[in-house]
């Protein structure tokens, strides 16, 4: 299990926590993009690290450029 977790709320917002502590709430366009990325199959832990700003500073995997 990863360090990040998320909750999808009925009103469309997304709450993201890190080690059981609330970090950020996404609403509007940011929440929609997050949900779309989840539906597209992006790796959840990396996606949540990106939207919260908690990177490992250089260890992120990058998607191949088309």
KAKA-V842676 format. One line per field, one symbol per residue. ss: DSSP state (2 for helix, 1 for strand, 0 for the rest). psi: psi as a letter, one per 30 degrees, with the letter a starting at -180 (. if undefined). burial: 1 if it has 16 or more other ideal C-beta (glycine too) atoms within 10 Angstrom, else 0. Layout:
BEGIN
ss=???
psi=???
burial=???
END
This chain:
BEGIN
ss=000111110000011111001111110222222222222000022222222200000000000000
psi=klflllkklegflkkkljhgkkelkklbeeeeeeeeeeefglkeeeeeeeffgilgifgkkkkkk.
burial=000111000000011111000011010000100100110000000111101000000000000000
END
